[in-house]
Amino acid sequence: MHQKILRLATWLRHGAEAIAAAMLAVMFISFLVTVLFRYVLNWPAGWASELSTVMWVWLVLFGAAFIPRERDEIRFDIFYSNVRPSIRRVMTVFFSIGIVGLFLVSLPAVYDYVTFMKVQRTSYLRIRYDLLYSIYVVFALAIVIRYSWIGIRAALGHDPMATSDADDETQRG
């Protein structure tokens, strides 16, 4: 059962990386189209520039929500890596509680704002802003789930600096 969960996690991670790579490719191609249309053909290319911006927003938030592993997180290593594992676990629990709390407190207002933005559309592609920024709600929920998991594991004795089984499986897969 544990192996199946690890394989599923690896498959989901690779799928998220493939989606992020596709978004990056669309962003890059639309950037090239913008340059070609504007400077070579002297045609307006607002739609391509807008598509590039939309892909950037989605790439950053989708990537931050689903791709980083726990060991990829940025920490104050001067303090964090120079303390005993038990203190590191306590620090991780407190930071996780803080991050989860902040995102949960902000989530209702974020949801209200994103759903309110259905009244506006982007200039060229006419994408409703609620659809465009819905990725932030997904990002916030993913952060809440991730840091809840990190905090629970630290509370149960997992050293956050140790490589996890899922990370090992991802490296092998």
LINLINWO-V916927 format. One record per pair of residues at least 4 apart in sequence whose C-alpha atoms are under 7 Angstrom apart, sorted by sequence separation. I is the first residue (numbers start at 1). J is the second residue. D is the distance in Angstrom with one decimal. If there is no record, write none. Layout:
# LINLINWO-V916927
[[I,J,D] [I,J,D]]
This chain:
# LINLINWO-V916927
[[1,5,6.4] [2,6,6.3] [3,7,6.1] [4,8,6.1] [5,9,6.1] [6,10,6.1] [7,11,6.1] [8,12,6.1] [9,13,6.1] [10,14,6.2] [11,15,6.1] [12,16,6.1] [13,17,6.2] [14,18,6.1] [15,19,6.2] [16,20,6.2] [17,21,6.1] [18,22,6.2] [19,23,6.3] [20,24,6.2] [21,25,6.2] [22,26,6.2] [23,27,6.1] [24,28,6.1] [25,29,6.1] [26,30,6.0] [27,31,6.1] [28,32,6.3] [29,33,6.2] [30,34,6.1] [31,35,6.4] [32,36,6.1] [33,37,5.9] [34,38,5.9] [35,39,5.7] [36,40,5.1] [37,41,4.9] [38,42,4.7] [45,49,6.5] [46,50,6.0] [47,51,6.0] [48,52,6.2] [49,53,6.4] [50,54,6.2] [51,55,6.1] [52,56,6.2] [53,57,6.3] [54,58,6.3] [55,59,5.7] [56,60,6.1] [57,61,6.3] [58,62,5.6] [59,63,5.6] [60,64,6.0] [61,65,6.0] [62,66,6.2] [63,67,5.2] [64,68,6.4] [68,72,5.7] [69,73,7.0] [76,80,5.8] [77,81,5.1] [78,82,6.4] [79,83,6.7] [83,87,6.3] [84,88,6.3] [85,89,6.1] [86,90,6.4] [87,91,6.1] [88,92,6.1] [89,93,6.2] [90,94,6.3] [91,95,6.1] [92,96,5.9] [93,97,6.1] [94,98,6.2] [95,99,6.1] [96,100,5.9] [97,101,5.8] [98,102,6.1] [99,103,6.2] [100,104,6.0] [101,105,6.0] [102,106,6.2] [103,107,5.9] [106,110,6.1] [107,111,6.0] [108,112,6.1] [109,113,6.1] [110,114,6.1] [111,115,6.1] [112,116,6.0] [113,117,6.3] [122,126,4.7] [128,132,6.3] [129,133,6.0] [130,134,5.7] [134,138,6.7] [135,139,6.0] [136,140,6.1] [137,141,6.2] [138,142,6.1] [139,143,6.2] [140,144,6.3] [141,145,6.2] [142,146,6.0] [143,147,5.9] [144,148,5.9] [145,149,6.2] [146,150,6.2] [147,151,5.8] [148,152,6.0] [149,153,6.1] [150,154,6.2] [151,155,6.1] [152,156,6.2] [153,157,6.5] [154,158,4.7] [163,167,6.4] [164,168,6.3] [165,169,6.1] [166,170,6.1] [167,171,6.2] [168,172,6.3] [169,173,5.9] [36,41,6.4] [37,42,5.8] [38,43,5.4] [83,88,6.4] [121,126,5.0] [122,127,5.3] [127,132,6.7] [153,158,5.4] [154,159,6.3] [163,168,6.9] [37,43,5.1] [38,44,6.1] [121,127,5.2] [122,128,6.5] [154,160,6.6] [37,44,6.5] [38,45,6.4] [121,128,4.3] [122,129,6.8] [37,45,5.9] [80,88,6.4] [120,128,5.9] [121,129,5.5] [120,129,5.8] [118,128,5.5] [34,45,5.5] [118,129,5.6] [117,129,5.3] [118,130,4.7] [117,130,4.9] [34,48,5.5] [33,48,6.5] [34,49,5.9] [115,130,5.4] [114,130,5.0] [31,48,6.7] [30,48,5.0] [31,49,6.5] [30,49,6.7] [114,133,6.3] [114,134,6.4] [30,51,6.5] [31,52,6.1] [30,52,5.6] [27,51,7.0] [27,52,4.5] [111,137,6.6] [27,55,5.5] [27,56,6.8] [23,55,5.9] [24,59,6.9] [23,59,6.1] [103,140,6.3] [20,59,5.9] [103,144,6.6] [20,63,6.3] [100,144,5.0] [100,147,6.3] [100,148,6.6] [16,66,6.4] [17,67,6.6] [16,67,6.5] [96,147,5.2] [96,148,6.5] [13,67,6.4] [96,150,7.0] [96,151,5.2] [93,151,4.6] [92,151,6.1] [93,154,6.1] [92,154,6.4] [93,155,6.3] [89,154,5.0] [89,155,6.7] [89,159,6.0] [89,160,6.7] [62,135,6.8] [61,135,6.6] [65,139,4.9] [85,159,5.9] [61,136,6.5] [47,124,5.1] [58,135,6.5] [62,139,6.5] [65,142,5.5] [46,124,6.4] [47,125,6.0] [61,139,5.9] [65,143,6.3] [71,161,6.8] [10,169,6.8] [6,166,5.7] [10,170,5.3] [6,169,6.7] [10,173,7.0]]
